Amino acid sequence: MAPFSSTPLHLHTRYDERFFVVCGSMTIWAGAARVELGPGDFYAVARGTPHVIEAGADGARSLNISSPAAFADLVARSGSDADEPLTDADSTMRFAQLSAALGDVILGPPGTRP
């Protein structure tokens, strides 16, 4: 799967999300805030806050921390067996279904701003 360029506009109803940028850059739109992050920067998004994450021109690597740890469950459950990889469409559908089950709400497609 190709690295993301932008996430859909969404919010989490059951957990807070934090980002620590390891390398590269990203922009986070969270509520009315627009924050540009680079290596070593940190930003927290409170549950219930509409947000979008967009990788910089050269991509980004970040540590994503959620509490409670619902996002870890989402990532673990949305993967596929290496011998039977999912298509991009199936992967997107599975991720959306699992996100909804964990209380995530998709508010708009990638590129939509809060």
Order of alpha helices (4+ residues) and beta strands (2+ residues): beta-beta-beta-beta-beta-alpha-alpha-beta
